[in-house]
Amino acid sequence: MNKIMFAVLSVLDKAGAPLGSCDIALHLGRQGTDLSERTIRYYLKQLDDKGYTVTDGKKGRKITVQGRQELKQGYVSERVGFIINKINNLSFLSDFGPDNVRGKVILNVTFIPEEKLQHAIEILGVVLRSPYSMSDRAIIAKTGQRLGSIVVPDRMVAVGTMCSITLNGMFLKRGIPVSTKLGGLVEVIDGKPARFTQVISYEGSSVPPLEILIRSRMTDVLGALENGSGLILGSYREIPENSIADAKDVLARMARHGFGGIVLFGRSGESFLGIPVTDGKAGLVVLGGLNVNAALEEAGVSNSSQAMATLCEYPMLSSVESLEKAYLSEKAPAPLFITKYFSRTREDGDDGYWSVLRALKQTTI
């Protein structure tokens, strides 16, 4: 598939409806690609032959399932830089924050077989209450329902949890520019984040870095939850050094709305969890987001997660207590570590594992 075919497929995918060659030409023209309708019809015929598009009567062409799969896997050079662009676009569109707590948040989505939903809720009960989650809320959508722009497949349930990129949107609205640099594995030892052990650049990847690490079975979020030591997911970002106070103020104001996770700040010119911080910048490590999805996959209740999957209005998310009440009416025995921590919350005042991590929130190393 060449660059033009990729561009045509992308237009059809974003449109979400059949388009004729004239409409496709207009869309491509707005993107700076000037093609005649005749040329577009030529490439549409090739896409038809490959099974990537299909005619929908007089309405025009629409993309097929195979076409969407090809967009995800093919023509990799066009997708380098796609992740950073997606982060920037979603950050702009997300309007959730201290001044608009009913706004849109960015969701990570995990797909779970219907028969495993109860087990998934048990795992969610622990992870959403832990400091490894950006929020103590989630949303459940069943077969045929829509979760933002996603339609849930047959015999599956979609679980949407808050993506840590929502934080970028909050900072952006406050006038704090964020550079999202690296995604990787953070080693936790005795309840304390010690260092990055693996990192992948967002700018050089065509797939979300943390999604790659989940699919590679490299995480140990459940181990970190159970024993206080393991490998969790984190992302490294940078903000202007003089913005630390404003950033901490945003986080403190959002805590009352269930926004959590561990956010650590590093100083300019110093190594921060093994990552050198750019001069004039403050390093920002966010431990949250996809850790929920990783835990579900480690527990064997899911094998498909999407990072930065869609936008959703925050009030549509339910508290973990509401989800447990709705789906655990006949609660099965939970694994030992789930039983041990099931009733704890971020605000418990004991001297155990959670309080150790809570003390690390929004600190400067």
N, C-alpha and C positions, 0 to 999 in steps of 0.2 A: 504494500500500500504506500503510495507516494504522499507528498505533503498536501496536494490539493484534495485528494480523496479523504485524508485525515481531517482537513478543514471543513469539508462538506458534511462528513459524519458528525463533527463537533457541533455544527449549526443545527442539524436535525436533532441531536441529543438534547441540546439546550432548549430547543423550541418546545419539545414535549408534545408536538402535534405534526401532522403531515404538512409538508411545504412543497410548493412548485418550484421550478427552476428560476422563475423570476424573483420569488421571495428569497431563495437561497443566494442569488446574485446580490440582492440588496443587503442582506446580512453580511456577506463577505466583503462588500464594498465598504461598509462601515468599519471593518477591521483592516482596511487597507489592501485588500486583495481584489483586483478588478478583473472579473471574468465574464465572458458573454454567456447568455443563456444556452447557446448551442454547445459551448465547451462544458458547461455544467451538466447538460443532458448526457454528453459523452461519458463523463465520469460516473454519473448516476447509473448508467447502463452497466458499467464495470462493477459498481458496488452491488447492483442487483444480481449479477452473475456470481459474485462471491458470497451472496446470502446476507450481506450487511444492511441492505435496504430492501423495501418491498413497496410496490405501488398500492395506494389506497384510493382507487377510483380516480375521480376528477380532483380530489383534494391534493394530490401530489404524492411524494414519497415519505415514508416514515422509517425510522431506524429499527432494526430487529435486535433480538437478544444477542445474536452473534456479533452484530455491529457494535453494541455497547461493550462487549467483551474485547473486541479488537481495539476499541479506544483505550481500554485499560492496559492492554498488553503490547499493542503494536506501535511502531514509529516512535521509538523511545526518545530520539533527539528532540522531538516536539514537546515532550513532557518534562524535560529537564527544566527546572525553574517553575514548573506548574504548582508544586506544593507551596512555595513561598507566595506566589500570586494568590492561591486559594486562601492562605492564612490572612493576607492583607485584605482581600475582598470580604471574607467573613468577619474579620475584626471591624471593618467599616460598617457592615450591615447589622452587627450585634449592637443593641442599644440598651442592654441590661447594665445597671450600675446603681450607685448610691442615690442618684436623682431620678431613676426610672426602674424601680424593682419589679415592674410588671412588663419589662421589655423582653426582647428576644435574646436567647442564649444559644450557643453552639453546642450541638450534641455529638457524642460518640455513640455508635449504635452496635449492639451485639444481637445476633439472631440465634434463637434457642428453639429446639424442638418442643412442641406443645407439652409433651409428656414430662419434660424436665423443668417445667416452670417452677414448681414448688421448691426443688433443690436450688434453682437459681435464686429465688427469693431469700432462701436461708443464707446463701453466700453474700448476697447484696446486703442483708441485715448487718453483717460484720464489716464489710468493706466500706459501705456508705457511712458507717459510724466512726470509722477510723480516720486518722489524718492523711491517709493515702487517697482520699477522694476529694474532689473539688467542691462537692456539695453533698448534703445528706438527703437529696431528692433524686427521683428518677421517674420515668414515664414508661408505661407498658402499652404496646399496641399489638393487636391480634391479627390473624390472617385476614387479608383484604383491606384492613384499615390503613390509613396514611399516618406516617410519623414525619411531619414536615413534608419534604419532597419525596419521601420513600414510601412505597407500597409494600406492605408486609407479605412475603411469599406464602404459598399454601402450606398449611400444617406447621407454621412457624410462629414464634412470638418475637417481637422486637423490643429490646430493652434500651432505652435512651438515657444516658447519663451525661452530666455536664463536662464538656471539653475544656481543658485548661486554656485554650486559645481565647475563650471568653474573657480571660484576664487582660489579654492584649486590647480588646475592645474597650474595657473599662478604663485602661490607662490612656488609650487614644482619646476618649471623650474628655479626659482630664488634661489633655495637652501633653501627655508623656509618650514620646515615640518609643516603640519597642522593636528591637532587631531579634528575630528568632533564629538562633544560630545552629544549635545541635540538639539532637534527641539521643538518649542513650540509657544504659543500665547504671543504676547507682547502687553500690554495695552498702547495705545497712548492717552495722555491727553493734550488737547490744542496744538496739533501739536508736542508734545515731547514724545519719548519713555520713559515710566515710570518704567515698571517692567514686568518680565515674570509672567503670571498667571497660565499657564499649561506648563509642559515640558514632553517629552518622550525621553528616551535614544536611540540613534542610535544603540548602541552595543546590546541592549536587545530586539530589535524589528525585526520582520520578514517582516514588511511593512514600507515604508518610513514614519517617524513620521508626517511630515507636510501633507502628503496625508491622514493620519488618521483623522487629525483635520479638513480638508476640507470636507471629507465624513461625519463627525459627525456634520456638520453645526455649527461649533463653532466660525468661523471667522466673522468679521465685517469690511472688507476692504472698502466696499462702504461707511459705516458710517464714517470711518476715512478720506476718500476722501471728503465726503460732509461736515462734521462738524468739522473735525480736531481731533475727538476723536473716538476710536473704538478698535477693536482687530485685529491685523495683524499678519502675520506669520514671524517668525525669527528663526535663528539657532545660537547656541552657539558653538564656536570653540576655540581652543587654539593654540598659536604659541610660540616659545621661546621668552622670554622677550626682549632679545637683538636684535630681528628681527623687532621690530615695525617700525623703520625708513625705513628699506628696504621694508616692506609691504606697508607703506604709499607712498613710491616712485612708486611702481608698480601701485597702484590705481590712483595716480596723472597722470601717463603716459597714462593710459588706458582711462581716462575721455575724451580725445580728440577723441576717437574712439566710443563714445556713450555708454561706460560702466559706469553705474551709481549705483543706490541703496544707501542705508545708511549703512555705515560700522563704527561701534563704537569699541573703544579699552578700555579695563579695565586693571587696574594695578594688579600685582602679590600680592596675599595674601589679597585682598579686595573683598567685595561683589560688583557684577556688574549686575545691573538690577535684583537683587535678587539671583544671582548665585555666589557662592564663586569661586574665581580664584585660581588655583593651584600655589603653590610657584614656582618661577622660570619661570612662564609662563605669557603671556599676554592674557587676554580674548578678544575674537573677536565675536561681534554680527553682523550678516548680516541680514538686513531687505530688502528682495527683492525676486527674484525667483518666487516661487509659489503664491505670492500675486496676480499676474496677473490671474492665473487659479482660485484662490479663488473668485476673483471679478466676473469672468464670471459665476461661479456656483451660486454665490449669486444673480446675475441678472437674473437667470433662463434660460440662453442661452446654458448652458452645464451641464451635469451631470456625466461626466467621464473625469478624469484627471490622468495623469501618471507623477510621478516625475522621474527625471534622465532617461528619456525614451530612448534617442538615441543620437548619435553624428551627427553633421552637419557642413559643411564648412561655416565659418562665412560670406563670400561674398554672400551666397545664401539668407541670411536674408535681408528683405526690411525695409526701414525706415517707421515710422508710417505715414508720409505724403504720401509716395508712396502707402501704403495700402488704405488710405482714398480716394486717387484719383482713384484707381482701382475699389473699391467696393462701394463707396458712391456717385455715379454719380447722383442719385436721393435721396438725403439725407432726411431721415425722421426726424421729430422733436425729439430732444434728451431730456432726463430727465433734470430737472432744474439744478442740480449740474454739469451735463456734459456740458450744455450750458455755465455755469459760468466759467468753467476751461478749456474748449476745446481748446482755443487758447494759453494757457500758456505753457511754457516749463521750463525745469530745470534752464535755465539761465536768466529767467525774473528777473528784479531787483526791483520788488515791495516789499512792506512790509507784504504781505499776507502769507497765509499758506505755500506755496511752499518755500518761502525764509527762513522761520523758519526751515523747515526740511533741506534745502540745507546747512544751517550753521552748522548742526549737522554732516554732512558727514565727515568721517575720523577724528573725534575728539577723544580725550582721556578723559574718565571720571575718 
